[in-house]
Amino acid sequence: KAFIAHLDCEVTFEEFSSMFYVTVPSTAYWGHMLFVLMRHEGVHIQHNRANFLTLAHSHEDVSLILSAFKKSLAKLVANGLIEGNMKHANDFLKQGENRIPEGARLGRNAEGEPAYFIEDPENAGQFIEVGKP
């Protein structure tokens, strides 16, 4: 709920016990895209239906659901498809792009540009580019 308030949008997130319900304002013509974007993030919650969490859901599952929700909602607000604070939405999305894994080392990529690398777990002695400074 704090994230929704931070984006200053009219989406609501209601919960009771193990049930939760996400409502997009009927005035948001593209609001249904929230649920499509979440599916692209690997989470299927139903539009206009109650959703449930159970003991079968791990902490990682709940983190994935929250991450998908935040990212999807921020994309809609950032692109003007749902009214809200576009600056906060863009700041949130940029924050996710710039996350460099712990232990990454700074080097130069094939184009000679500065980049961060981590060791490739499948190929000893090889490295994978994971971001740029």
N, CA, C and O of each residue as an XYZ file, in Angstrom:
532
protein
N       0.821     -1.189      0.000
C       0.000      0.000      0.000
C       0.868      1.258      0.000
O       0.500      2.265     -0.605
N       2.018      1.204      0.675
C       2.905      2.363      0.731
C       3.451      2.676     -0.658
O       3.614      3.842     -1.018
N       3.737      1.626     -1.442
C       4.256      1.836     -2.788
C       3.204      2.509     -3.670
O       3.523      3.406     -4.449
N       1.963      2.074     -3.543
C       0.870      2.680     -4.319
C       0.729      4.145     -3.923
O       0.562      5.005     -4.787
N       0.795      4.434     -2.644
C       0.707      5.820     -2.171
C       1.887      6.636     -2.689
O       1.723      7.799     -3.057
N       3.072      6.035     -2.719
C       4.266      6.722     -3.212
C       4.105      7.098     -4.691
O       4.547      8.164     -5.118
N       3.474      6.221     -5.460
C       3.242      6.520     -6.876
C       2.045      7.432     -7.078
O       1.802      7.905     -8.188
N       1.293      7.680     -6.009
C       0.143      8.574     -6.037
C      -0.856      8.163     -7.122
O      -1.318      8.993     -7.905
N      -1.178      6.870     -7.151
C      -2.156      6.400     -8.138
C      -3.368      5.825     -7.418
O      -3.320      5.586     -6.212
N      -4.437      5.607     -8.141
C      -5.696      5.194     -7.537
C      -5.898      3.683     -7.511
O      -7.008      3.219     -7.249
N      -4.865      2.917     -7.772
C      -4.959      1.468     -7.662
C      -5.088      1.136     -6.178
O      -4.457      1.773     -5.335
N      -5.907      0.141     -5.869
C      -6.038     -0.268     -4.473
C      -5.596     -1.714     -4.309
O      -5.747     -2.541     -5.209
N      -5.053     -1.987     -3.147
C      -4.621     -3.336     -2.775
C      -5.268     -3.627     -1.437
O      -4.891     -3.051     -0.417
N      -6.249     -4.527     -1.442
C      -6.958     -4.869     -0.220
C      -6.615     -6.301      0.151
O      -6.458     -7.164     -0.713
N      -6.501     -6.538      1.460
C      -6.195     -7.894      1.890
C      -6.956     -8.222      3.165
O      -7.267     -7.351      3.978
N      -7.240     -9.495      3.306
C      -7.832    -10.011      4.529
C      -7.357    -11.441      4.675
O      -7.646    -12.292      3.833
N      -6.629    -11.702      5.746
C      -6.083    -13.026      5.994
C      -5.232    -13.450      4.799
O      -4.248    -12.777      4.494
N      -5.572    -14.527      4.122
C      -4.752    -14.997      3.001
C      -5.258    -14.496      1.652
O      -4.672    -14.812      0.617
N      -6.330    -13.725      1.654
C      -6.919    -13.241      0.407
C      -6.443    -11.814      0.114
O      -6.306    -10.999      1.027
N      -6.192    -11.523     -1.161
C      -5.904    -10.145     -1.552
C      -6.608     -9.833     -2.868
O      -6.917    -10.725     -3.658
N      -6.850     -8.561     -3.079
C      -7.632     -8.112     -4.223
C      -7.011     -6.814     -4.734
O      -6.832     -5.866     -3.969
N      -6.689     -6.772     -6.004
C      -6.116     -5.576     -6.623
C      -7.195     -4.951     -7.504
O      -7.785     -5.624     -8.350
N      -7.445     -3.668     -7.298
C      -8.453     -2.962     -8.082
C      -7.790     -1.807     -8.821
O      -7.061     -1.004     -8.240
N      -8.066     -1.751    -10.114
C      -7.591     -0.654    -10.951
C      -8.800      0.229    -11.226
O      -9.875     -0.293    -11.520
N      -8.660      1.551    -11.141
C      -9.822      2.412    -11.355
C     -10.437      2.191    -12.742
O      -9.723      1.992    -13.725
N     -11.753      2.229    -12.802
C     -12.448      2.005    -14.073
C     -12.140      3.110    -15.084
O     -12.333      2.923    -16.285
N     -11.663      4.258    -14.603
C     -11.309      5.356    -15.511
C      -9.971      5.130    -16.204
O      -9.640      5.830    -17.160
N      -9.203      4.154    -15.725
C      -7.892      3.845    -16.324
C      -8.113      2.901    -17.501
O      -8.203      1.687    -17.322
N      -8.200      3.461    -18.702
C      -8.512      2.684    -19.900
C      -7.536      1.517    -20.091
O      -7.947      0.430    -20.497
N      -6.255      1.734    -19.802
C      -5.230      0.700    -19.986
C      -4.909     -0.036    -18.692
O      -3.910     -0.752    -18.622
N      -5.733      0.129    -17.676
C      -5.479     -0.471    -16.385
C      -5.364     -1.979    -16.412
O      -4.628     -2.556    -15.611
N      -6.075     -2.628    -17.315
C      -6.004     -4.094    -17.409
C      -4.593     -4.577    -17.749
O      -4.256     -5.740    -17.524
N      -3.785     -3.689    -18.285
C      -2.410     -4.060    -18.643
C      -1.566     -4.397    -17.410
O      -0.530     -5.050    -17.536
N      -1.991     -3.962    -16.225
C      -1.269     -4.326    -15.005
C      -1.149     -5.845    -14.906
O      -0.088     -6.375    -14.578
N      -2.235     -6.524    -15.189
C      -2.271     -7.977    -15.047
C      -1.500     -8.669    -16.177
O      -0.924     -9.737    -15.975
N      -1.494     -8.060    -17.356
C      -0.707     -8.589    -18.480
C       0.783     -8.440    -18.171
O       1.553     -9.380    -18.370
N       1.192     -7.273    -17.690
C       2.595     -7.044    -17.356
C       3.061     -7.976    -16.237
O       4.196     -8.453    -16.252
N       2.189     -8.229    -15.278
C       2.562     -9.145    -14.200
C       2.780    -10.557    -14.733
O       3.665    -11.270    -14.261
N       1.982    -10.958    -15.709
C       2.192    -12.286    -16.311
C       3.549    -12.340    -17.003
O       4.215    -13.375    -16.975
N       3.964    -11.244    -17.620
C       5.294    -11.197    -18.239
C       6.400    -11.292    -17.199
O       7.523    -11.684    -17.516
N       6.088    -10.936    -15.962
C       7.049    -11.044    -14.855
C       6.965    -12.407    -14.175
O       7.696    -12.674    -13.221
N       6.070    -13.272    -14.670
C       5.966    -14.618    -14.120
C       4.904    -14.805    -13.049
O       4.889    -15.828    -12.366
N       4.010    -13.825    -12.893
C       2.971    -13.909    -11.870
C       1.607    -13.747    -12.520
O       1.363    -12.775    -13.235
N       0.722    -14.701    -12.271
C      -0.627    -14.620    -12.813
C      -1.603    -14.380    -11.674
O      -1.914    -15.286    -10.902
N      -2.081    -13.146    -11.581
C      -3.191    -12.868    -10.673
C      -4.359    -12.473    -11.548
O      -4.175    -11.950    -12.647
N      -5.539    -12.718    -11.069
C      -6.718    -12.504    -11.904
C      -7.283    -11.107    -11.725
O      -7.315    -10.560    -10.622
N      -7.722    -10.552    -12.828
C      -8.335     -9.236    -12.879
C      -9.767     -9.360    -12.350
O     -10.506    -10.249    -12.773
N     -10.156     -8.492    -11.445
C     -11.501     -8.481    -10.856
C     -11.851     -9.770    -10.118
O     -13.016    -10.166    -10.073
N     -10.860    -10.414     -9.550
C     -11.083    -11.644     -8.788
C     -10.216    -11.611     -7.526
O      -9.168    -10.967     -7.487
N     -10.676    -12.312     -6.514
C      -9.868    -12.458     -5.303
C      -8.719    -13.416     -5.593
O      -8.870    -14.373     -6.352
N      -7.578    -13.149     -4.984
C      -6.393    -13.999     -5.114
C      -5.990    -14.442     -3.721
O      -6.286    -13.767     -2.735
N      -5.310    -15.584     -3.642
C      -4.995    -16.148     -2.343
C      -3.526    -16.530     -2.232
O      -2.903    -16.980     -3.194
N      -2.997    -16.339     -1.042
C      -1.682    -16.865     -0.682
C      -1.921    -18.005      0.293
O      -2.808    -17.933      1.144
N      -1.125    -19.052      0.164
C      -1.271    -20.201      1.059
C       0.087    -20.540      1.664
O       1.097    -19.913      1.345
N       0.096    -21.532      2.531
C       1.356    -21.988      3.117
C       2.264    -22.627      2.075
O       3.457    -22.809      2.319
N       1.712    -22.964      0.926
C       2.531    -23.523     -0.156
C       3.404    -22.448     -0.806
O       4.385    -22.774     -1.474
N       3.058    -21.173     -0.618
C       3.855    -20.073     -1.164
C       5.044    -19.811     -0.246
O       4.879    -19.633      0.961
N       6.232    -19.788     -0.821
C       7.442    -19.508     -0.045
C       7.650    -18.000      0.082
O       6.941    -17.210     -0.541
N       8.623    -17.617      0.890
C       8.981    -16.199      0.999
C       9.437    -15.676     -0.353
O       9.172    -14.523     -0.695
N      10.125    -16.521     -1.130
C      10.581    -16.128     -2.468
C       9.396    -15.889     -3.397
O       9.425    -14.973     -4.219
N       8.349    -16.713     -3.269
C       7.135    -16.527     -4.077
C       6.492    -15.177     -3.774
O       6.118    -14.439     -4.686
N       6.368    -14.864     -2.498
C       5.756    -13.598     -2.096
C       6.607    -12.428     -2.579
O       6.067    -11.420     -3.035
N       7.922    -12.547     -2.488
C       8.828    -11.496     -2.982
C       8.657    -11.305     -4.478
O       8.641    -10.175     -4.965
N       8.528    -12.411     -5.214
C       8.322    -12.336     -6.661
C       7.014    -11.629     -6.986
O       6.970    -10.790     -7.885
N       5.954    -11.959     -6.263
C       4.651    -11.328     -6.504
C       4.740     -9.827     -6.261
O       4.280     -9.035     -7.084
N       5.331     -9.432     -5.133
C       5.449     -8.004     -4.817
C       6.333     -7.277     -5.818
O       6.014     -6.164     -6.236
N       7.430     -7.891     -6.201
C       8.333     -7.284     -7.176
C       7.638     -7.104     -8.523
O       7.757     -6.050     -9.147
N       6.918     -8.120     -8.970
C       6.195     -8.045    -10.246
C       5.122     -6.964    -10.197
O       4.933     -6.217    -11.158
N       4.423     -6.888     -9.068
C       3.379     -5.876     -8.912
C       3.969     -4.472     -8.988
O       3.475     -3.623     -9.729
N       5.025     -4.235     -8.222
C       5.635     -2.902     -8.191
C       6.182     -2.511     -9.557
O       5.956     -1.395    -10.025
N       6.897     -3.424    -10.191
C       7.495     -3.130    -11.495
C       6.411     -2.869    -12.542
O       6.525     -1.936    -13.337
N       5.373     -3.682    -12.542
C       4.295     -3.540    -13.526
C       3.524     -2.246    -13.318
O       3.227     -1.535    -14.278
N       3.199     -1.939    -12.064
C       2.477     -0.704    -11.775
C       3.329      0.514    -12.131
O       2.828      1.478    -12.710
N       4.606      0.469    -11.786
C       5.502      1.587    -12.110
C       5.588      1.807    -13.621
O       5.620      2.950    -14.079
N       5.626      0.721    -14.395
C       5.667      0.863    -15.855
C       4.416      1.566    -16.373
O       4.502      2.432    -17.245
N       3.258      1.195    -15.839
C       2.013      1.823    -16.286
C       1.986      3.305    -15.951
O       1.598      4.126    -16.782
N       2.394      3.649    -14.739
C       2.407      5.056    -14.329
C       3.460      5.832    -15.119
O       3.192      6.938    -15.588
N       4.646      5.262    -15.268
C       5.741      5.940    -15.979
C       5.373      6.244    -17.423
O       5.837      7.235    -17.988
N       4.551      5.407    -18.019
C       4.159      5.600    -19.417
C       2.817      6.310    -19.575
O       2.297      6.423    -20.684
N       2.261      6.787    -18.466
C       1.030      7.558    -18.529
C      -0.219      6.730    -18.793
O      -1.245      7.280    -19.191
N      -0.155      5.436    -18.581
C      -1.318      4.582    -18.834
C      -2.244      4.509    -17.621
O      -3.417      4.158    -17.749
N      -1.716      4.840    -16.455
C      -2.497      5.020    -15.237
C      -1.996      6.325    -14.623
O      -0.791      6.571    -14.568
N      -2.926      7.157    -14.164
C      -2.523      8.422    -13.567
C      -1.743      8.183    -12.284
O      -2.089      7.320    -11.477
N      -0.689      8.960    -12.115
C       0.136      8.857    -10.919
C       1.369      9.714    -11.073
O       1.478     10.504    -12.011
N       2.297      9.557    -10.152
C       3.518     10.340    -10.145
C       4.555      9.678    -11.067
O       5.225      8.718    -10.685
N       4.669     10.212    -12.277
C       5.557      9.628    -13.286
C       7.023      9.692    -12.855
O       7.800      8.788    -13.164
N       7.402     10.748    -12.147
C       8.799     10.870    -11.716
C       9.150      9.747    -10.743
O      10.188      9.102    -10.892
N       8.290      9.508     -9.747
C       8.557      8.439     -8.789
C       8.583      7.076     -9.482
O       9.400      6.220     -9.143
N       7.691      6.879    -10.447
C       7.654      5.606    -11.171
C       8.946      5.405    -11.964
O       9.530      4.322    -11.941
N       9.386      6.444    -12.662
C      10.632      6.342    -13.436
C      11.835      6.139    -12.527
O      12.733      5.363    -12.852
N      11.861      6.826    -11.397
C      12.960      6.643    -10.438
C      13.013      5.197     -9.959
O      14.095      4.618     -9.861
N      11.854      4.605     -9.658
C      11.806      3.219     -9.204
C      12.326      2.282    -10.289
O      13.109      1.376    -10.004
N      11.894      2.496    -11.529
C      12.321      1.614    -12.624
C      13.816      1.744    -12.896
O      14.475      0.745    -13.182
N      14.356      2.943    -12.814
C      15.799      3.143    -13.029
C      16.604      2.495    -11.919
O      17.695      1.975    -12.154
N      16.066      2.527    -10.711
C      16.720      1.899     -9.563
C      16.943      0.419     -9.842
O      18.015     -0.112     -9.550
N      15.945     -0.247    -10.402
C      16.052     -1.666    -10.718
C      17.058     -1.951    -11.807
O      17.718     -2.990    -11.783
N      17.189     -1.039    -12.772
C      18.126     -1.232    -13.880
C      19.573     -1.135    -13.420
O      20.452     -1.786    -13.984
N      19.819     -0.331    -12.405
C      21.192     -0.052    -11.999
C      21.703     -0.962    -10.891
O      22.792     -0.736    -10.365
N      20.950     -1.969    -10.534
C      21.409     -2.872     -9.475
C      22.518     -3.770    -10.001
O      22.341     -4.502    -10.975
N      23.639     -3.698     -9.348
C      24.790     -4.516     -9.715
C      24.920     -5.608     -8.651
O      24.910     -5.305     -7.458
N      25.042     -6.864     -9.062
C      25.158     -7.945     -8.078
C      26.385     -7.755     -7.181
O      27.418     -7.238     -7.605
N      26.234     -8.187     -5.939
C      27.346     -8.104     -4.993
C      28.513     -8.946     -5.513
O      28.313    -10.047     -6.027
N      29.708     -8.428     -5.378
C      30.896     -9.149     -5.828
C      31.264     -8.901     -7.279
O      32.269     -9.429     -7.756
N      30.462     -8.098     -7.999
C      30.785     -7.804     -9.399
C      32.055     -6.964     -9.459
O      32.312     -6.136     -8.586
N      32.841     -7.193    -10.504
C      34.098     -6.454    -10.675
C      34.002     -5.521    -11.872
O      33.385     -5.842    -12.888
N      34.625     -4.368    -11.728
C      34.647     -3.384    -12.803
C      35.739     -3.752    -13.798
O      36.856     -4.099    -13.414
N      35.403     -3.672    -15.069
C      36.357     -3.951    -16.140
C      35.904     -3.246    -17.411
O      35.157     -2.270    -17.359
N      36.361     -3.749    -18.550
C      35.947     -3.189    -19.843
C      35.350     -4.300    -20.691
O      35.863     -5.418    -20.728
N      34.242     -3.969    -21.381
C      33.596     -4.963    -22.237
C      34.284     -5.011    -23.603
O      35.296     -4.342    -23.814
N      33.739     -5.795    -24.521
C      34.342     -5.983    -25.843
C      34.449     -4.675    -26.623
O      35.313     -4.540    -27.489
N      33.586     -3.720    -26.326
C      33.624     -2.416    -27.002
C      34.569     -1.439    -26.309
O      34.719     -0.299    -26.750
N      35.204     -1.880    -25.230
C      36.136     -1.028    -24.498
C      35.471     -0.104    -23.501
O      36.130      0.766    -22.931
N      34.166     -0.276    -23.276
C      33.432      0.571    -22.337
C      33.535     -0.010    -20.926
O      33.639     -1.226    -20.768
N      33.506      0.848    -19.895
C      33.511      0.342    -18.521
C      32.246     -0.476    -18.264
O      31.157     -0.089    -18.690
N      32.386     -1.599    -17.573
C      31.244     -2.468    -17.275
C      31.564     -3.325    -16.061
O      32.729     -3.534    -15.722
N      30.519     -3.816    -15.413
C      30.667     -4.725    -14.286
C      30.493     -6.159    -14.769
O      29.687     -6.438    -15.656
N      31.270     -7.068    -14.162
C      31.256     -8.470    -14.560
C      31.193     -9.367    -13.330
O      31.718     -9.039    -12.266
N      30.526    -10.525    -13.510
C      30.570    -11.588    -12.508
C      31.079    -12.841    -13.202
O      30.970    -12.973    -14.421
N      31.632    -13.757    -12.425
C      32.142    -14.997    -13.007
C      30.976    -15.850    -13.492
O      29.967    -15.987    -12.800
N      31.122    -16.418    -14.678
C      30.103    -17.287    -15.269
C      30.108    -18.622    -14.528
O      31.107    -19.341    -14.571
N      29.014    -18.968    -13.850
C      29.003    -20.211    -13.072
C      29.079    -21.475    -13.944
O      29.423    -22.550    -13.452
N      28.762    -21.345    -15.213
C      28.781    -22.512    -16.105
C      30.096    -22.661    -16.865
O      30.368    -23.724    -17.422
N      30.905    -21.618    -16.896
C      32.174    -21.644    -17.627
C      33.275    -21.039    -16.765
O      33.406    -19.818    -16.680
N      34.058    -21.893    -16.130
C      35.134    -21.430    -15.252
C      36.094    -20.518    -16.020
O      36.489    -20.813    -17.148
N      36.454    -19.416    -15.388
C      37.394    -18.476    -15.995
C      36.754    -17.498    -16.968
O      37.435    -16.622    -17.502
N      35.456    -17.635    -17.205
C      34.729    -16.724    -18.103
C      33.878    -15.788    -17.263
O      33.519    -16.114    -16.131
N      33.552    -14.618    -17.820
C      32.785    -13.624    -17.088
C      31.583    -13.161    -17.895
O      31.584    -13.193    -19.126
N      30.542    -12.724    -17.158
C      29.296    -12.241    -17.755
C      29.147    -10.778    -17.401
O      29.288    -10.402    -16.237
N      28.861     -9.947    -18.393
C      28.611     -8.516    -18.143
C      27.251     -8.362    -17.475
O      26.258     -8.908    -17.957
N      27.197     -7.610    -16.348
C      25.957     -7.470    -15.602
C      25.489     -6.022    -15.445
O      24.457     -5.776    -14.821
N      26.211     -5.088    -15.988
C      25.782     -3.698    -15.888
C      26.902     -2.734    -16.179
O      28.066     -3.111    -16.315
N      26.513     -1.473    -16.271
C      27.478     -0.417    -16.546
C      27.427      0.632    -15.447
O      26.369      0.863    -14.862
N      28.551      1.264    -15.160
C      28.566      2.297    -14.118
C      27.799      3.537    -14.544
O      27.713      4.502    -13.784
